[in-house]
């Protein structure tokens, strides 16, 4: 920590010596935050959408260097999840309850890929956009995903290619939710889907650092088109009955891949949105978090994104740099480093299952 503070102090001195442009009316500090620095070669950083010290952290999860969820190592996307750590090595951390959009070949439910290894899809390298409070990429199958966050909820927009049809008939987009995490540490989990397509559930997981276990809860709502069907999937098969399931590792510790799905009638504009609330208390509290922070019925993606950007501008504006002409690379390294200091600890106020309190409480597995 002392070494890190010395580096920050040195950078401030260098910036003051060479100058910058913060006093310019066109200066926007966010342009100097590069969230993709450290997403390869063991950097382990979180590259997605978050608020300063935010509990919700949304990004694409990959099957490569995924301790922070996403990596620019060219690996494949296995889902989009809502909580992550940053800067930690070792086993992947969090990444609970990922979503994944896809089309089922021939529009047949059992032709969809539900297993992690089967559904992994490459992303288009130059499609990645990561800015404070926002993340976007395109999958090679033509589906694009963008996301933003509030304190305890993530909002996703999935856009399905309009030309995806067979025999002139448009296919039904499907979005699955997987009862897993990045490290496949789940001990047991449950999910229930109601008549409106709302998914609620929880799981018991093992942290990537430390002993014991923790329970994470979720609440997912969907909009953009009418529902064709919903149900449960186990291994690589799915069905519309039942609408709930409980899974555990069993006596032989076999890891059963399972979750829920929702399939839509082809949307007119190709867009399906998903709002996911998270909580350490209960699925009901996860729903309340989402409803309070991202009210409906029309979820304001652009407004939430703007609020996240404004929060980051306010935090980063606490550092003032003298006017001048510092090298852009130096400014980028400096502000990106400062940005990283506000990934952890997370604001868990009101989310500690051991007590009930509205007093500020910040924590993380690595804090």
C-alpha positions as CSV (number, residue, x, y, z in Angstrom):
1,X,0.0,0.0,0.0
2,X,2.8,2.4,0.9
3,X,4.5,1.7,-2.5
4,X,1.2,2.3,-4.3
5,X,0.8,5.6,-2.6
6,X,4.3,6.7,-3.5
7,X,3.6,5.8,-7.1
8,X,0.5,8.0,-7.0
9,X,2.3,10.9,-5.4
10,X,5.1,10.6,-8.1
11,X,2.5,10.7,-10.9
12,X,0.9,13.8,-9.4
13,X,4.3,15.5,-9.3
14,X,5.0,14.5,-12.9
15,X,1.6,15.7,-14.0
16,X,2.0,19.0,-12.2
17,X,5.4,19.5,-13.8
18,X,4.3,18.7,-17.4
19,X,0.8,20.1,-17.0
20,X,-2.6,19.0,-18.2
21,X,-5.9,20.4,-19.4
22,X,-8.2,20.0,-16.5
23,X,-9.1,23.8,-16.4
24,X,-10.2,23.6,-20.1
25,X,-14.0,23.8,-20.5
26,X,-13.8,20.8,-22.8
27,X,-11.9,18.6,-20.3
28,X,-13.7,15.3,-19.4
29,X,-11.8,13.2,-16.9
30,X,-13.6,10.0,-18.0
31,X,-11.7,10.1,-21.4
32,X,-8.5,9.2,-19.5
33,X,-9.9,6.1,-17.8
34,X,-9.0,3.0,-19.7
35,X,-10.7,0.0,-18.1
36,X,-9.1,-2.5,-20.4
37,X,-5.6,-1.9,-19.0
38,X,-4.7,-5.0,-17.1
39,X,-7.3,-7.3,-18.7
40,X,-4.6,-9.6,-20.1
41,X,-1.3,-11.1,-19.0
42,X,-2.3,-11.6,-15.4
43,X,-3.7,-8.1,-14.6
44,X,-6.9,-9.7,-13.2
45,X,-8.8,-6.3,-13.2
46,X,-12.5,-5.8,-13.6
47,X,-13.3,-4.1,-16.9
48,X,-17.1,-3.7,-16.7
49,X,-19.8,-1.4,-15.5
50,X,-19.8,-0.3,-11.8
51,X,-20.3,2.7,-9.6
52,X,-17.6,3.8,-7.2
53,X,-17.4,1.0,-4.6
54,X,-20.6,-0.4,-6.2
55,X,-21.9,-3.8,-5.2
56,X,-23.3,-4.5,-8.7
57,X,-20.5,-5.0,-11.2
58,X,-21.7,-6.2,-14.7
59,X,-19.5,-7.5,-17.4
60,X,-19.0,-10.4,-19.9
61,X,-17.5,-13.5,-18.4
62,X,-15.0,-15.5,-20.5
63,X,-13.5,-18.9,-20.3
64,X,-9.9,-17.5,-20.4
65,X,-8.3,-15.2,-17.8
66,X,-11.5,-14.6,-15.9
67,X,-10.6,-13.7,-12.4
68,X,-12.2,-10.3,-13.0
69,X,-14.8,-11.8,-15.4
70,X,-13.6,-10.4,-18.7
71,X,-10.3,-10.5,-20.5
72,X,-8.9,-9.2,-23.8
73,X,-7.1,-12.5,-24.3
74,X,-9.5,-13.5,-27.2
75,X,-11.2,-16.2,-25.2
76,X,-15.0,-16.9,-25.5
77,X,-17.9,-15.4,-23.6
78,X,-19.8,-17.9,-21.4
79,X,-22.2,-15.4,-19.8
80,X,-22.9,-11.9,-18.5
81,X,-23.0,-11.6,-14.7
82,X,-23.6,-9.0,-12.1
83,X,-21.0,-9.1,-9.3
84,X,-17.2,-9.3,-9.6
85,X,-13.9,-8.6,-7.8
86,X,-11.0,-6.7,-9.3
87,X,-7.2,-7.1,-9.2
88,X,-7.2,-10.5,-7.5
89,X,-5.3,-13.6,-8.7
90,X,-5.8,-17.2,-8.0
91,X,-9.3,-18.6,-8.5
92,X,-12.0,-16.6,-10.2
93,X,-14.2,-14.7,-7.8
94,X,-18.0,-14.2,-7.9
95,X,-19.6,-14.0,-11.3
96,X,-22.8,-15.5,-9.8
97,X,-25.9,-16.3,-11.9
98,X,-24.7,-15.4,-15.4
99,X,-27.1,-14.7,-18.3
100,X,-26.5,-15.7,-21.9
101,X,-28.6,-14.8,-24.9
102,X,-28.8,-17.1,-28.0
103,X,-31.0,-18.5,-30.7
104,X,-32.0,-22.2,-30.7
105,X,-31.1,-23.8,-34.1
106,X,-34.3,-24.7,-36.0
107,X,-36.1,-22.9,-33.2
108,X,-36.1,-26.1,-31.2
109,X,-35.6,-25.7,-27.5
110,X,-33.3,-28.7,-27.0
111,X,-31.0,-27.5,-29.8
112,X,-29.9,-24.6,-27.6
113,X,-26.6,-24.8,-25.8
114,X,-27.0,-24.6,-22.1
115,X,-23.8,-26.1,-20.8
116,X,-20.9,-23.7,-20.2
117,X,-18.5,-25.3,-22.6
118,X,-21.1,-25.7,-25.3
119,X,-22.5,-22.2,-25.2
120,X,-19.1,-20.4,-25.1
121,X,-19.0,-17.9,-27.9
122,X,-16.2,-15.7,-29.2
123,X,-16.6,-11.9,-29.1
124,X,-15.6,-9.5,-31.8
125,X,-12.3,-8.0,-30.6
126,X,-12.8,-4.5,-31.9
127,X,-16.4,-4.3,-30.6
128,X,-15.5,-3.9,-26.9
129,X,-16.4,-0.6,-25.4
130,X,-15.7,0.0,-21.7
131,X,-16.3,3.3,-20.0
132,X,-17.0,4.2,-16.4
133,X,-20.5,2.8,-15.7
134,X,-20.8,1.1,-19.1
135,X,-19.7,-2.0,-21.0
136,X,-20.5,-3.3,-24.5
137,X,-19.4,-6.0,-26.9
138,X,-20.7,-8.0,-29.9
139,X,-20.6,-11.7,-30.1
140,X,-19.5,-13.4,-33.4
141,X,-23.0,-14.8,-33.8
142,X,-24.4,-11.3,-34.3
143,X,-25.9,-10.8,-30.8
144,X,-24.7,-7.6,-29.1
145,X,-24.8,-6.9,-25.3
146,X,-24.5,-3.6,-23.4
147,X,-24.9,-3.0,-19.7
148,X,-24.9,-0.4,-17.0
149,X,-25.5,-0.5,-13.2
150,X,-26.9,1.1,-10.1
151,X,-25.7,0.2,-6.6
152,X,-27.4,-3.1,-6.3
153,X,-28.7,-3.9,-9.8
154,X,-27.5,-4.4,-13.4
155,X,-29.4,-3.5,-16.6
156,X,-28.6,-5.3,-19.8
157,X,-29.7,-4.7,-23.4
158,X,-29.4,-7.6,-25.7
159,X,-29.8,-6.9,-29.4
160,X,-30.6,-9.9,-31.6
161,X,-29.9,-9.7,-35.4
162,X,-33.1,-9.2,-37.4
163,X,-31.9,-11.3,-40.3
164,X,-31.8,-14.4,-38.1
165,X,-34.6,-16.5,-39.6
166,X,-35.1,-19.8,-41.2
167,X,-37.5,-20.5,-44.0
168,X,-38.7,-16.9,-43.7
169,X,-39.8,-17.4,-40.1
170,X,-38.1,-15.3,-37.4
171,X,-36.5,-17.3,-34.6
172,X,-37.4,-16.8,-30.9
173,X,-34.6,-15.4,-28.8
174,X,-33.7,-17.3,-25.6
175,X,-32.0,-16.0,-22.5
176,X,-30.8,-18.5,-19.9
177,X,-29.7,-17.9,-16.3
178,X,-27.2,-20.3,-14.9
179,X,-27.0,-21.3,-11.2
180,X,-23.3,-21.1,-11.1
181,X,-20.3,-18.7,-10.5
182,X,-17.0,-18.2,-12.2
183,X,-15.2,-20.8,-10.1
184,X,-18.1,-23.4,-10.2
185,X,-18.0,-23.3,-6.4
186,X,-21.7,-23.6,-6.0
187,X,-22.7,-26.0,-3.2
188,X,-26.5,-25.7,-3.8
189,X,-28.9,-23.3,-5.5
190,X,-32.5,-22.8,-6.4
191,X,-34.5,-20.9,-8.9
192,X,-38.3,-20.2,-9.4
193,X,-39.9,-18.6,-12.4
194,X,-43.4,-16.9,-12.0
195,X,-46.1,-16.4,-14.6
196,X,-44.7,-13.0,-15.6
197,X,-41.2,-14.5,-16.3
198,X,-39.6,-13.1,-13.2
199,X,-36.7,-15.3,-12.0
200,X,-35.9,-15.4,-8.3
201,X,-33.4,-17.6,-6.5
202,X,-30.2,-18.0,-4.5
203,X,-27.1,-20.1,-4.2
204,X,-24.5,-21.1,-1.6
205,X,-21.0,-20.5,-2.9
206,X,-17.4,-20.7,-1.7
207,X,-15.3,-17.5,-1.8
208,X,-12.1,-17.5,-3.9
209,X,-10.3,-16.3,-0.8
210,X,-10.9,-17.2,2.8
211,X,-12.9,-20.0,4.5
212,X,-16.5,-20.7,4.9
213,X,-19.3,-20.0,2.4
214,X,-21.8,-17.3,1.5
215,X,-25.3,-17.1,0.1
216,X,-26.0,-14.8,-2.9
217,X,-29.6,-13.9,-4.0
218,X,-30.9,-12.6,-7.4
219,X,-34.1,-11.3,-9.0
220,X,-34.3,-11.0,-12.8
221,X,-37.0,-9.3,-14.8
222,X,-37.3,-9.2,-18.6
223,X,-38.9,-6.9,-21.2
224,X,-38.9,-6.1,-24.9
225,X,-41.3,-8.7,-26.3
226,X,-44.1,-11.1,-25.2
227,X,-43.0,-14.4,-23.6
228,X,-43.2,-17.5,-25.7
229,X,-42.3,-20.0,-22.9
230,X,-40.2,-20.3,-19.7
231,X,-38.8,-23.3,-17.8
232,X,-35.9,-25.1,-16.3
233,X,-32.8,-26.6,-17.9
234,X,-30.5,-29.3,-16.5
235,X,-27.3,-30.5,-18.2
236,X,-28.0,-29.8,-21.8
237,X,-31.8,-30.3,-21.9
238,X,-34.6,-28.0,-21.1
239,X,-38.4,-28.2,-20.5
240,X,-41.3,-25.9,-19.8
241,X,-42.3,-27.8,-16.7
242,X,-41.5,-27.6,-13.9
243,X,-40.9,-23.8,-13.2
244,X,-38.5,-24.3,-10.3
245,X,-35.6,-26.5,-9.2
246,X,-33.2,-27.0,-6.3
247,X,-29.8,-28.4,-7.2
248,X,-26.9,-29.6,-5.0
249,X,-23.6,-31.3,-5.5
250,X,-24.8,-34.6,-4.1
251,X,-22.9,-37.3,-2.3
252,X,-20.3,-37.8,-5.0
253,X,-19.8,-34.0,-5.4
254,X,-20.9,-34.1,-9.0
255,X,-21.4,-30.6,-10.3
256,X,-24.8,-30.4,-12.0
257,X,-25.2,-27.5,-14.4
258,X,-28.7,-26.1,-14.2
259,X,-30.8,-23.0,-14.3
260,X,-33.8,-21.3,-15.9
261,X,-34.6,-19.9,-19.3
262,X,-37.1,-17.5,-20.9
263,X,-37.9,-17.5,-24.6
264,X,-39.5,-14.6,-26.4
265,X,-41.6,-14.0,-29.5
266,X,-39.4,-12.3,-32.1
267,X,-39.0,-8.7,-30.9
268,X,-39.9,-6.0,-33.4
269,X,-36.7,-4.0,-32.9
270,X,-34.6,-7.0,-31.9
271,X,-34.0,-5.7,-28.3
272,X,-34.6,-7.6,-25.1
273,X,-33.7,-5.9,-21.7
274,X,-33.0,-7.7,-18.4
275,X,-32.9,-6.1,-15.0
276,X,-31.1,-8.1,-12.3
277,X,-31.1,-7.1,-8.6
278,X,-28.6,-8.7,-6.2
279,X,-28.6,-9.1,-2.5
280,X,-26.9,-11.0,0.3
281,X,-30.1,-11.0,2.4
282,X,-32.9,-12.5,0.3
283,X,-34.3,-12.8,-3.2
284,X,-37.1,-10.5,-2.1
285,X,-34.6,-7.8,-1.1
286,X,-32.9,-8.3,-4.5
287,X,-36.2,-7.5,-6.1
288,X,-36.7,-4.4,-3.9
289,X,-33.2,-3.2,-4.8
290,X,-33.9,-3.5,-8.5
291,X,-37.4,-1.9,-8.3
292,X,-36.1,1.0,-6.3
293,X,-33.0,1.7,-8.3
294,X,-34.3,0.9,-11.8
295,X,-38.0,1.7,-11.7
296,X,-40.4,0.5,-14.4
297,X,-42.2,-0.2,-16.5
298,X,-39.8,1.5,-18.9
299,X,-36.2,1.1,-17.7
300,X,-34.2,4.2,-18.5
301,X,-30.9,2.7,-19.7
302,X,-29.4,6.0,-20.9
303,X,-30.4,7.8,-17.7
304,X,-28.8,5.1,-15.5
305,X,-25.7,5.2,-17.6
306,X,-25.6,9.0,-17.3
307,X,-26.0,8.8,-13.5
308,X,-23.1,6.3,-13.3
309,X,-20.9,8.6,-15.4
310,X,-21.7,11.6,-13.3
311,X,-20.9,9.6,-10.1
312,X,-17.4,8.8,-11.5
313,X,-16.8,12.4,-12.7
314,X,-17.6,13.6,-9.1
315,X,-15.3,11.1,-7.5
316,X,-12.4,11.7,-9.9
317,X,-12.8,15.5,-9.8
318,X,-11.3,15.5,-6.3
319,X,-7.9,15.5,-8.0
320,X,-7.0,18.8,-9.6
321,X,-4.1,19.0,-12.1
322,X,-2.4,22.2,-13.3
323,X,-3.1,23.4,-16.8
324,X,-0.5,22.5,-19.4
325,X,0.3,19.7,-21.9
326,X,1.0,16.4,-20.2
327,X,1.4,13.3,-22.4
328,X,-2.0,11.6,-23.0
329,X,-0.5,8.2,-22.0
330,X,0.6,9.6,-18.6
331,X,-2.8,11.1,-18.0
332,X,-4.4,7.8,-18.9
333,X,-2.2,5.7,-16.6
334,X,-2.7,8.2,-13.8
335,X,-6.5,8.4,-13.9
336,X,-6.9,4.7,-14.7
337,X,-4.9,3.9,-11.6
338,X,-7.0,6.3,-9.5
339,X,-10.2,4.7,-10.9
340,X,-9.0,1.3,-9.9
341,X,-8.7,2.4,-6.2
342,X,-12.5,2.7,-6.1
343,X,-13.3,-0.9,-7.2
344,X,-13.1,-2.2,-3.7
345,X,-14.2,-2.4,-1.0
346,X,-17.9,-2.7,-2.1
347,X,-20.7,-0.8,-0.4
348,X,-22.6,-3.5,1.4
349,X,-24.6,-1.1,3.6
350,X,-27.8,-3.0,4.5
351,X,-26.5,-6.2,2.9
352,X,-24.8,-8.0,5.7
353,X,-26.8,-11.1,6.7
354,X,-25.2,-11.1,10.2
355,X,-26.9,-7.9,11.3
356,X,-29.5,-5.3,10.2
357,X,-28.2,-1.7,10.1
358,X,-28.4,1.3,7.9
359,X,-25.0,2.5,9.0
360,X,-22.4,2.6,6.2
361,X,-20.6,-0.7,5.8
362,X,-18.0,-1.5,3.2
363,X,-16.4,-4.9,2.7
364,X,-15.1,-7.5,0.2
365,X,-13.3,-10.9,0.3
366,X,-10.0,-9.2,-0.3
367,X,-10.3,-6.1,1.9
